[in-house]
Amino acid sequence: IHMAGASDPTTVALSDLGYSVGRWAGDTLEVRTTRIGWPYVDDDGRPQTDGVEVMERFALMNDGSLLRYTQTVTDPASLVEPMTVTWDLFDAGDEAIEPVRCQ
């Protein structure tokens, strides 16, 4: 996820996972992914075009014990309207979730 100094997405080649740019909107991390070359929107083989856009939002709630994940897929060429799903991920109790440092 490119957070700062992201390239113009239109200059990036298509790839299976696309090109993701993140930004903070208050306490919510928003990640917009475009340039997706994968032909399917889901595991059932529903088609998507290379014009698809995926917006993901990650928001901590309930004093950090809940992570709400929302994904909205927009592809006017293959979807009549945007498709949105939401998952709530709860605190694992005594299990520690360590930060991940990507290089």
Backbone as XML, in Angstrom:
<?xml version="1.0"?>
<chain id="A" units="angstrom">
  <residue number="1" name="ILE">
    <atom name="N" x="0.859" y="-1.171" z="0.000"/>
    <atom name="CA" x="0.000" y="0.000" z="0.000"/>
    <atom name="C" x="0.903" y="1.230" z="0.000"/>
  </residue>
  <residue number="2" name="HIS">
    <atom name="N" x="0.791" y="2.042" z="-1.018"/>
    <atom name="CA" x="1.567" y="3.270" z="-1.112"/>
    <atom name="C" x="0.853" y="4.350" z="-0.296"/>
  </residue>
  <residue number="3" name="MET">
    <atom name="N" x="1.554" y="4.883" z="0.705"/>
    <atom name="CA" x="0.940" y="5.878" z="1.575"/>
    <atom name="C" x="1.374" y="7.296" z="1.249"/>
  </residue>
  <residue number="4" name="ALA">
    <atom name="N" x="2.551" y="7.468" z="0.711"/>
    <atom name="CA" x="3.043" y="8.809" z="0.414"/>
    <atom name="C" x="3.822" y="8.765" z="-0.897"/>
  </residue>
  <residue number="5" name="GLY">
    <atom name="N" x="3.692" y="9.798" z="-1.677"/>
    <atom name="CA" x="4.435" y="9.866" z="-2.922"/>
    <atom name="C" x="4.029" y="8.820" z="-3.928"/>
  </residue>
  <residue number="6" name="ALA">
    <atom name="N" x="2.768" y="8.450" z="-3.926"/>
    <atom name="CA" x="2.281" y="7.417" z="-4.838"/>
    <atom name="C" x="2.364" y="7.894" z="-6.282"/>
  </residue>
  <residue number="7" name="SER">
    <atom name="N" x="2.645" y="6.948" z="-7.163"/>
    <atom name="CA" x="2.685" y="7.243" z="-8.593"/>
    <atom name="C" x="1.274" y="7.471" z="-9.119"/>
  </residue>
  <residue number="8" name="ASP">
    <atom name="N" x="1.185" y="8.083" z="-10.284"/>
    <atom name="CA" x="-0.092" y="8.215" z="-10.969"/>
    <atom name="C" x="-0.528" y="6.801" z="-11.366"/>
  </residue>
  <residue number="9" name="PRO">
    <atom name="N" x="-1.669" y="6.302" z="-10.837"/>
    <atom name="CA" x="-2.077" y="4.925" z="-11.117"/>
    <atom name="C" x="-2.196" y="4.600" z="-12.603"/>
  </residue>
  <residue number="10" name="THR">
    <atom name="N" x="-2.495" y="5.590" z="-13.431"/>
    <atom name="CA" x="-2.675" y="5.305" z="-14.858"/>
    <atom name="C" x="-1.353" y="4.939" z="-15.533"/>
  </residue>
  <residue number="11" name="THR">
    <atom name="N" x="-0.221" y="5.204" z="-14.872"/>
    <atom name="CA" x="1.080" y="4.856" z="-15.450"/>
    <atom name="C" x="1.570" y="3.490" z="-14.985"/>
  </residue>
  <residue number="12" name="VAL">
    <atom name="N" x="0.817" y="2.839" z="-14.106"/>
    <atom name="CA" x="1.211" y="1.554" z="-13.540"/>
    <atom name="C" x="0.568" y="0.428" z="-14.352"/>
  </residue>
  <residue number="13" name="ALA">
    <atom name="N" x="1.336" y="-0.597" z="-14.656"/>
    <atom name="CA" x="0.814" y="-1.746" z="-15.408"/>
    <atom name="C" x="-0.235" y="-2.493" z="-14.588"/>
  </residue>
  <residue number="14" name="LEU">
    <atom name="N" x="-1.180" y="-3.118" z="-15.272"/>
    <atom name="CA" x="-2.163" y="-3.967" z="-14.598"/>
    <atom name="C" x="-1.450" y="-5.131" z="-13.928"/>
  </residue>
  <residue number="15" name="SER">
    <atom name="N" x="-1.978" y="-5.573" z="-12.790"/>
    <atom name="CA" x="-1.460" y="-6.765" z="-12.116"/>
    <atom name="C" x="-2.617" y="-7.450" z="-11.405"/>
  </residue>
  <residue number="16" name="ASP">
    <atom name="N" x="-2.418" y="-8.708" z="-11.016"/>
    <atom name="CA" x="-3.488" y="-9.457" z="-10.361"/>
    <atom name="C" x="-3.978" y="-8.771" z="-9.089"/>
  </residue>
  <residue number="17" name="LEU">
    <atom name="N" x="-3.081" y="-8.158" z="-8.324"/>
    <atom name="CA" x="-3.458" y="-7.514" z="-7.065"/>
    <atom name="C" x="-3.698" y="-6.018" z="-7.205"/>
  </residue>
  <residue number="18" name="GLY">
    <atom name="N" x="-3.376" y="-5.451" z="-8.358"/>
    <atom name="CA" x="-3.638" y="-4.043" z="-8.599"/>
    <atom name="C" x="-2.627" y="-3.124" z="-7.952"/>
  </residue>
  <residue number="19" name="TYR">
    <atom name="N" x="-2.974" y="-1.843" z="-7.920"/>
    <atom name="CA" x="-2.125" y="-0.792" z="-7.371"/>
    <atom name="C" x="-2.911" y="-0.101" z="-6.271"/>
  </residue>
  <residue number="20" name="SER">
    <atom name="N" x="-2.383" y="-0.146" z="-5.045"/>
    <atom name="CA" x="-3.112" y="0.360" z="-3.880"/>
    <atom name="C" x="-2.489" y="1.621" z="-3.328"/>
  </residue>
  <residue number="21" name="VAL">
    <atom name="N" x="-3.349" y="2.605" z="-3.043"/>
    <atom name="CA" x="-2.927" y="3.861" z="-2.429"/>
    <atom name="C" x="-3.766" y="4.054" z="-1.167"/>
  </residue>
  <residue number="22" name="GLY">
    <atom name="N" x="-3.074" y="4.281" z="-0.042"/>
    <atom name="CA" x="-3.774" y="4.455" z="1.222"/>
    <atom name="C" x="-3.702" y="5.877" z="1.722"/>
  </residue>
  <residue number="23" name="ARG">
    <atom name="N" x="-4.673" y="6.220" z="2.563"/>
    <atom name="CA" x="-4.681" y="7.528" z="3.223"/>
    <atom name="C" x="-5.495" y="7.396" z="4.499"/>
  </residue>
  <residue number="24" name="TRP">
    <atom name="N" x="-5.198" y="8.254" z="5.438"/>
    <atom name="CA" x="-5.959" y="8.299" z="6.675"/>
    <atom name="C" x="-7.088" y="9.302" z="6.538"/>
  </residue>
  <residue number="25" name="ALA">
    <atom name="N" x="-8.298" y="8.886" z="6.903"/>
    <atom name="CA" x="-9.467" y="9.760" z="6.991"/>
    <atom name="C" x="-9.879" y="9.729" z="8.461"/>
  </residue>
  <residue number="26" name="GLY">
    <atom name="N" x="-9.332" y="10.647" z="9.218"/>
    <atom name="CA" x="-9.531" y="10.583" z="10.672"/>
    <atom name="C" x="-8.793" y="9.366" z="11.198"/>
  </residue>
  <residue number="27" name="ASP">
    <atom name="N" x="-9.513" y="8.504" z="11.920"/>
    <atom name="CA" x="-8.920" y="7.287" z="12.469"/>
    <atom name="C" x="-9.114" y="6.075" z="11.563"/>
  </residue>
  <residue number="28" name="THR">
    <atom name="N" x="-9.631" y="6.286" z="10.367"/>
    <atom name="CA" x="-9.907" y="5.184" z="9.442"/>
    <atom name="C" x="-8.867" y="5.161" z="8.330"/>
  </residue>
  <residue number="29" name="LEU">
    <atom name="N" x="-8.286" y="3.980" z="8.091"/>
    <atom name="CA" x="-7.380" y="3.801" z="6.973"/>
    <atom name="C" x="-8.214" y="3.441" z="5.747"/>
  </residue>
  <residue number="30" name="GLU">
    <atom name="N" x="-8.099" y="4.241" z="4.688"/>
    <atom name="CA" x="-8.799" y="3.979" z="3.438"/>
    <atom name="C" x="-7.768" y="3.565" z="2.391"/>
  </residue>
  <residue number="31" name="VAL">
    <atom name="N" x="-8.033" y="2.453" z="1.719"/>
    <atom name="CA" x="-7.129" y="1.944" z="0.695"/>
    <atom name="C" x="-7.913" y="1.787" z="-0.600"/>
  </residue>
  <residue number="32" name="ARG">
    <atom name="N" x="-7.489" y="2.529" z="-1.625"/>
    <atom name="CA" x="-8.132" y="2.478" z="-2.944"/>
    <atom name="C" x="-7.229" y="1.690" z="-3.875"/>
  </residue>
  <residue number="33" name="THR">
    <atom name="N" x="-7.767" y="0.613" z="-4.464"/>
    <atom name="CA" x="-6.988" y="-0.226" z="-5.370"/>
    <atom name="C" x="-7.590" y="-0.174" z="-6.760"/>
  </residue>
  <residue number="34" name="THR">
    <atom name="N" x="-6.755" y="0.145" z="-7.733"/>
    <atom name="CA" x="-7.124" y="0.177" z="-9.145"/>
    <atom name="C" x="-6.068" y="-0.609" z="-9.910"/>
  </residue>
  <residue number="35" name="ARG">
    <atom name="N" x="-6.157" y="-0.617" z="-11.229"/>
    <atom name="CA" x="-5.193" y="-1.290" z="-12.108"/>
    <atom name="C" x="-5.153" y="-2.798" z="-11.848"/>
  </residue>
  <residue number="36" name="ILE">
    <atom name="N" x="-6.315" y="-3.368" z="-11.526"/>
    <atom name="CA" x="-6.430" y="-4.800" z="-11.249"/>
    <atom name="C" x="-6.627" y="-5.533" z="-12.564"/>
  </residue>
  <residue number="37" name="GLY">
    <atom name="N" x="-5.752" y="-6.484" z="-12.841"/>
    <atom name="CA" x="-5.828" y="-7.248" z="-14.078"/>
    <atom name="C" x="-6.485" y="-8.606" z="-13.917"/>
  </residue>
  <residue number="38" name="TRP">
    <atom name="N" x="-6.862" y="-8.958" z="-12.706"/>
    <atom name="CA" x="-7.509" y="-10.246" z="-12.438"/>
    <atom name="C" x="-8.916" y="-10.219" z="-13.024"/>
  </residue>
  <residue number="39" name="PRO">
    <atom name="N" x="-9.353" y="-11.273" z="-13.748"/>
    <atom name="CA" x="-10.629" y="-11.209" z="-14.460"/>
    <atom name="C" x="-11.879" y="-11.483" z="-13.626"/>
  </residue>
  <residue number="40" name="TYR">
    <atom name="N" x="-11.725" y="-11.837" z="-12.344"/>
    <atom name="CA" x="-12.883" y="-12.234" z="-11.536"/>
    <atom name="C" x="-13.002" y="-11.382" z="-10.276"/>
  </residue>
  <residue number="41" name="VAL">
    <atom name="N" x="-14.229" y="-11.054" z="-9.919"/>
    <atom name="CA" x="-14.478" y="-10.272" z="-8.714"/>
    <atom name="C" x="-14.581" y="-11.157" z="-7.473"/>
  </residue>
  <residue number="42" name="ASP">
    <atom name="N" x="-14.825" y="-12.460" z="-7.658"/>
    <atom name="CA" x="-14.971" y="-13.364" z="-6.515"/>
    <atom name="C" x="-14.553" y="-14.783" z="-6.898"/>
  </residue>
  <residue number="43" name="ASP">
    <atom name="N" x="-14.619" y="-15.676" z="-5.924"/>
    <atom name="CA" x="-14.227" y="-17.076" z="-6.141"/>
    <atom name="C" x="-15.228" y="-17.858" z="-6.973"/>
  </residue>
  <residue number="44" name="ASP">
    <atom name="N" x="-16.412" y="-17.294" z="-7.198"/>
    <atom name="CA" x="-17.427" y="-17.967" z="-8.013"/>
    <atom name="C" x="-17.269" y="-17.659" z="-9.504"/>
  </residue>
  <residue number="45" name="GLY">
    <atom name="N" x="-16.267" y="-16.863" z="-9.862"/>
    <atom name="CA" x="-15.991" y="-16.587" z="-11.265"/>
    <atom name="C" x="-16.808" y="-15.471" z="-11.886"/>
  </residue>
  <residue number="46" name="ARG">
    <atom name="N" x="-17.411" y="-14.615" z="-11.064"/>
    <atom name="CA" x="-18.122" y="-13.466" z="-11.616"/>
    <atom name="C" x="-17.098" y="-12.520" z="-12.234"/>
  </residue>
  <residue number="47" name="PRO">
    <atom name="N" x="-17.357" y="-12.036" z="-13.447"/>
    <atom name="CA" x="-16.341" y="-11.249" z="-14.149"/>
    <atom name="C" x="-16.188" y="-9.825" z="-13.608"/>
  </residue>
  <residue number="48" name="GLN">
    <atom name="N" x="-14.992" y="-9.305" z="-13.797"/>
    <atom name="CA" x="-14.748" y="-7.888" z="-13.558"/>
    <atom name="C" x="-13.846" y="-7.388" z="-14.691"/>
  </residue>
  <residue number="49" name="THR">
    <atom name="N" x="-13.870" y="-6.088" z="-14.915"/>
    <atom name="CA" x="-13.049" y="-5.513" z="-15.977"/>
    <atom name="C" x="-11.821" y="-4.842" z="-15.369"/>
  </residue>
  <residue number="50" name="ASP">
    <atom name="N" x="-10.930" y="-4.376" z="-16.224"/>
    <atom name="CA" x="-9.753" y="-3.687" z="-15.697"/>
    <atom name="C" x="-10.088" y="-2.275" z="-15.217"/>
  </residue>
  <residue number="51" name="GLY">
    <atom name="N" x="-11.361" y="-1.884" z="-15.301"/>
    <atom name="CA" x="-11.828" y="-0.613" z="-14.751"/>
    <atom name="C" x="-12.349" y="-0.731" z="-13.330"/>
  </residue>
  <residue number="52" name="VAL">
    <atom name="N" x="-12.229" y="-1.902" z="-12.719"/>
    <atom name="CA" x="-12.727" y="-2.126" z="-11.367"/>
    <atom name="C" x="-11.936" y="-1.285" z="-10.357"/>
  </residue>
  <residue number="53" name="GLU">
    <atom name="N" x="-12.635" y="-0.830" z="-9.327"/>
    <atom name="CA" x="-12.010" y="-0.112" z="-8.221"/>
    <atom name="C" x="-12.480" y="-0.744" z="-6.922"/>
  </residue>
  <residue number="54" name="VAL">
    <atom name="N" x="-11.534" y="-0.999" z="-6.021"/>
    <atom name="CA" x="-11.858" y="-1.564" z="-4.712"/>
    <atom name="C" x="-11.471" y="-0.536" z="-3.656"/>
  </residue>
  <residue number="55" name="MET">
    <atom name="N" x="-12.434" y="-0.153" z="-2.826"/>
    <atom name="CA" x="-12.179" y="0.754" z="-1.703"/>
    <atom name="C" x="-12.319" y="-0.050" z="-0.425"/>
  </residue>
  <residue number="56" name="GLU">
    <atom name="N" x="-11.245" y="-0.079" z="0.363"/>
    <atom name="CA" x="-11.261" y="-0.794" z="1.641"/>
    <atom name="C" x="-11.109" y="0.228" z="2.760"/>
  </residue>
  <residue number="57" name="ARG">
    <atom name="N" x="-11.846" y="-0.005" z="3.840"/>
    <atom name="CA" x="-11.760" y="0.865" z="5.017"/>
    <atom name="C" x="-11.504" y="-0.004" z="6.244"/>
  </residue>
  <residue number="58" name="PHE">
    <atom name="N" x="-10.523" y="0.404" z="7.040"/>
    <atom name="CA" x="-10.150" y="-0.299" z="8.269"/>
    <atom name="C" x="-10.327" y="0.670" z="9.419"/>
  </residue>
  <residue number="59" name="ALA">
    <atom name="N" x="-11.225" y="0.363" z="10.345"/>
    <atom name="CA" x="-11.507" y="1.283" z="11.453"/>
    <atom name="C" x="-11.541" y="0.522" z="12.772"/>
  </residue>
  <residue number="60" name="LEU">
    <atom name="N" x="-10.743" y="0.988" z="13.747"/>
    <atom name="CA" x="-10.794" y="0.428" z="15.091"/>
    <atom name="C" x="-11.987" y="1.025" z="15.829"/>
  </residue>
  <residue number="61" name="MET">
    <atom name="N" x="-12.696" y="0.167" z="16.566"/>
    <atom name="CA" x="-13.876" y="0.600" z="17.309"/>
    <atom name="C" x="-13.848" y="-0.042" z="18.689"/>
  </residue>
  <residue number="62" name="ASN">
    <atom name="N" x="-14.776" y="0.344" z="19.549"/>
    <atom name="CA" x="-14.911" y="-0.229" z="20.892"/>
    <atom name="C" x="-13.585" y="-0.219" z="21.644"/>
  </residue>
  <residue number="63" name="ASP">
    <atom name="N" x="-12.946" y="0.939" z="21.705"/>
    <atom name="CA" x="-11.663" y="1.089" z="22.404"/>
    <atom name="C" x="-10.591" y="0.154" z="21.863"/>
  </residue>
  <residue number="64" name="GLY">
    <atom name="N" x="-10.636" y="-0.149" z="20.583"/>
    <atom name="CA" x="-9.612" y="-0.973" z="19.940"/>
    <atom name="C" x="-9.860" y="-2.462" z="19.995"/>
  </residue>
  <residue number="65" name="SER">
    <atom name="N" x="-10.989" y="-2.896" z="20.554"/>
    <atom name="CA" x="-11.251" y="-4.333" z="20.645"/>
    <atom name="C" x="-11.944" y="-4.880" z="19.395"/>
  </residue>
  <residue number="66" name="LEU">
    <atom name="N" x="-12.284" y="-4.006" z="18.451"/>
    <atom name="CA" x="-12.981" y="-4.414" z="17.238"/>
    <atom name="C" x="-12.370" y="-3.697" z="16.046"/>
  </residue>
  <residue number="67" name="LEU">
    <atom name="N" x="-12.078" y="-4.450" z="15.003"/>
    <atom name="CA" x="-11.642" y="-3.864" z="13.744"/>
    <atom name="C" x="-12.756" y="-4.086" z="12.741"/>
  </residue>
  <residue number="68" name="ARG">
    <atom name="N" x="-13.312" y="-2.994" z="12.235"/>
    <atom name="CA" x="-14.359" y="-3.086" z="11.217"/>
    <atom name="C" x="-13.702" y="-2.911" z="9.851"/>
  </residue>
  <residue number="69" name="TYR">
    <atom name="N" x="-13.904" y="-3.916" z="9.004"/>
    <atom name="CA" x="-13.358" y="-3.909" z="7.644"/>
    <atom name="C" x="-14.525" y="-3.806" z="6.671"/>
  </residue>
  <residue number="70" name="THR">
    <atom name="N" x="-14.474" y="-2.801" z="5.804"/>
    <atom name="CA" x="-15.514" y="-2.621" z="4.793"/>
    <atom name="C" x="-14.846" y="-2.568" z="3.429"/>
  </residue>
  <residue number="71" name="GLN">
    <atom name="N" x="-15.394" y="-3.326" z="2.493"/>
    <atom name="CA" x="-14.874" y="-3.360" z="1.126"/>
    <atom name="C" x="-16.002" y="-3.031" z="0.162"/>
  </residue>
  <residue number="72" name="THR">
    <atom name="N" x="-15.761" y="-2.055" z="-0.713"/>
    <atom name="CA" x="-16.732" y="-1.687" z="-1.737"/>
    <atom name="C" x="-16.068" y="-1.855" z="-3.099"/>
  </residue>
  <residue number="73" name="VAL">
    <atom name="N" x="-16.698" y="-2.667" z="-3.951"/>
    <atom name="CA" x="-16.201" y="-2.920" z="-5.302"/>
    <atom name="C" x="-17.100" y="-2.178" z="-6.278"/>
  </residue>
  <residue number="74" name="THR">
    <atom name="N" x="-16.492" y="-1.344" z="-7.114"/>
    <atom name="CA" x="-17.219" y="-0.590" z="-8.126"/>
    <atom name="C" x="-16.661" y="-0.952" z="-9.497"/>
  </residue>
  <residue number="75" name="ASP">
    <atom name="N" x="-17.528" y="-1.404" z="-10.384"/>
    <atom name="CA" x="-17.132" y="-1.738" z="-11.757"/>
    <atom name="C" x="-18.355" y="-1.574" z="-12.649"/>
  </residue>
  <residue number="76" name="PRO">
    <atom name="N" x="-18.613" y="-0.356" z="-13.144"/>
    <atom name="CA" x="-19.829" y="-0.094" z="-13.922"/>
    <atom name="C" x="-20.002" y="-1.016" z="-15.132"/>
  </residue>
  <residue number="77" name="ALA">
    <atom name="N" x="-18.912" y="-1.559" z="-15.665"/>
    <atom name="CA" x="-19.014" y="-2.427" z="-16.838"/>
    <atom name="C" x="-19.520" y="-3.832" z="-16.492"/>
  </residue>
  <residue number="78" name="SER">
    <atom name="N" x="-19.390" y="-4.246" z="-15.221"/>
    <atom name="CA" x="-19.834" y="-5.597" z="-14.873"/>
    <atom name="C" x="-20.772" y="-5.657" z="-13.670"/>
  </residue>
  <residue number="79" name="LEU">
    <atom name="N" x="-20.927" y="-4.565" z="-12.939"/>
    <atom name="CA" x="-21.833" y="-4.530" z="-11.789"/>
    <atom name="C" x="-22.884" y="-3.444" z="-12.005"/>
  </residue>
  <residue number="80" name="VAL">
    <atom name="N" x="-24.131" y="-3.750" z="-11.692"/>
    <atom name="CA" x="-25.213" y="-2.774" z="-11.824"/>
    <atom name="C" x="-25.057" y="-1.661" z="-10.792"/>
  </residue>
  <residue number="81" name="GLU">
    <atom name="N" x="-24.565" y="-2.014" z="-9.612"/>
    <atom name="CA" x="-24.325" y="-1.043" z="-8.550"/>
    <atom name="C" x="-23.119" y="-1.521" z="-7.750"/>
  </residue>
  <residue number="82" name="PRO">
    <atom name="N" x="-22.494" y="-0.638" z="-6.980"/>
    <atom name="CA" x="-21.354" y="-1.072" z="-6.170"/>
    <atom name="C" x="-21.746" y="-2.197" z="-5.209"/>
  </residue>
  <residue number="83" name="MET">
    <atom name="N" x="-20.794" y="-3.092" z="-4.955"/>
    <atom name="CA" x="-20.994" y="-4.228" z="-4.061"/>
    <atom name="C" x="-20.185" y="-3.962" z="-2.790"/>
  </residue>
  <residue number="84" name="THR">
    <atom name="N" x="-20.860" y="-3.985" z="-1.632"/>
    <atom name="CA" x="-20.199" y="-3.698" z="-0.365"/>
    <atom name="C" x="-20.379" y="-4.864" z="0.600"/>
  </residue>
  <residue number="85" name="VAL">
    <atom name="N" x="-19.273" y="-5.232" z="1.268"/>
    <atom name="CA" x="-19.304" y="-6.236" z="2.332"/>
    <atom name="C" x="-18.588" y="-5.657" z="3.545"/>
  </residue>
  <residue number="86" name="THR">
    <atom name="N" x="-19.004" y="-6.086" z="4.727"/>
    <atom name="CA" x="-18.401" y="-5.623" z="5.977"/>
    <atom name="C" x="-18.152" y="-6.812" z="6.884"/>
  </residue>
  <residue number="87" name="TRP">
    <atom name="N" x="-16.974" y="-6.826" z="7.500"/>
    <atom name="CA" x="-16.636" y="-7.840" z="8.494"/>
    <atom name="C" x="-16.186" y="-7.130" z="9.758"/>
  </residue>
  <residue number="88" name="ASP">
    <atom name="N" x="-16.577" y="-7.675" z="10.904"/>
    <atom name="CA" x="-16.087" y="-7.201" z="12.186"/>
    <atom name="C" x="-15.144" y="-8.256" z="12.738"/>
  </residue>
  <residue number="89" name="LEU">
    <atom name="N" x="-13.925" y="-7.851" z="13.056"/>
    <atom name="CA" x="-12.911" y="-8.739" z="13.617"/>
    <atom name="C" x="-12.701" y="-8.338" z="15.066"/>
  </residue>
  <residue number="90" name="PHE">
    <atom name="N" x="-12.906" y="-9.279" z="15.975"/>
    <atom name="CA" x="-12.870" y="-8.981" z="17.400"/>
    <atom name="C" x="-11.507" y="-9.270" z="18.005"/>
  </residue>
  <residue number="91" name="ASP">
    <atom name="N" x="-11.247" y="-8.632" z="19.138"/>
    <atom name="CA" x="-10.021" y="-8.838" z="19.894"/>
    <atom name="C" x="-9.864" y="-10.317" z="20.217"/>
  </residue>
  <residue number="92" name="ALA">
    <atom name="N" x="-8.646" y="-10.817" z="20.072"/>
    <atom name="CA" x="-8.361" y="-12.233" z="20.311"/>
    <atom name="C" x="-8.023" y="-12.513" z="21.767"/>
  </residue>
  <residue number="93" name="GLY">
    <atom name="N" x="-8.349" y="-11.607" z="22.672"/>
    <atom name="CA" x="-8.098" y="-11.835" z="24.092"/>
    <atom name="C" x="-6.629" y="-11.695" z="24.422"/>
  </residue>
  <residue number="94" name="ASP">
    <atom name="N" x="-6.023" y="-12.772" z="24.951"/>
    <atom name="CA" x="-4.625" y="-12.735" z="25.367"/>
    <atom name="C" x="-3.645" y="-12.880" z="24.209"/>
  </residue>
  <residue number="95" name="GLU">
    <atom name="N" x="-4.142" y="-13.159" z="23.020"/>
    <atom name="CA" x="-3.261" y="-13.309" z="21.858"/>
    <atom name="C" x="-2.721" y="-11.937" z="21.447"/>
  </residue>
  <residue number="96" name="ALA">
    <atom name="N" x="-1.422" y="-11.852" z="21.297"/>
    <atom name="CA" x="-0.797" y="-10.594" z="20.887"/>
    <atom name="C" x="-0.729" y="-10.538" z="19.358"/>
  </residue>
  <residue number="97" name="ILE">
    <atom name="N" x="-1.109" y="-9.409" z="18.816"/>
    <atom name="CA" x="-0.985" y="-9.176" z="17.378"/>
    <atom name="C" x="0.141" y="-8.153" z="17.225"/>
  </residue>
  <residue number="98" name="GLU">
    <atom name="N" x="1.255" y="-8.607" z="16.688"/>
    <atom name="CA" x="2.432" y="-7.759" z="16.565"/>
    <atom name="C" x="2.373" y="-6.952" z="15.272"/>
  </residue>
  <residue number="99" name="PRO">
    <atom name="N" x="2.976" y="-5.761" z="15.286"/>
    <atom name="CA" x="3.040" y="-4.961" z="14.055"/>
    <atom name="C" x="3.840" y="-5.691" z="12.984"/>
  </residue>
  <residue number="100" name="VAL">
    <atom name="N" x="3.491" y="-5.462" z="11.738"/>
    <atom name="CA" x="4.207" y="-6.043" z="10.611"/>
    <atom name="C" x="4.994" y="-4.916" z="9.943"/>
  </residue>
  <residue number="101" name="ARG">
    <atom name="N" x="6.259" y="-5.130" z="9.777"/>
    <atom name="CA" x="7.129" y="-4.134" z="9.144"/>
    <atom name="C" x="7.481" y="-4.623" z="7.748"/>
  </residue>
  <residue number="102" name="CYS">
    <atom name="N" x="6.830" y="-4.086" z="6.747"/>
    <atom name="CA" x="7.102" y="-4.471" z="5.366"/>
    <atom name="C" x="8.278" y="-3.666" z="4.836"/>
  </residue>
  <residue number="103" name="GLN">
    <atom name="N" x="9.091" y="-4.317" z="4.031"/>
    <atom name="CA" x="10.244" y="-3.625" z="3.456"/>
    <atom name="C" x="10.162" y="-3.668" z="1.965"/>
  </residue>
</chain>
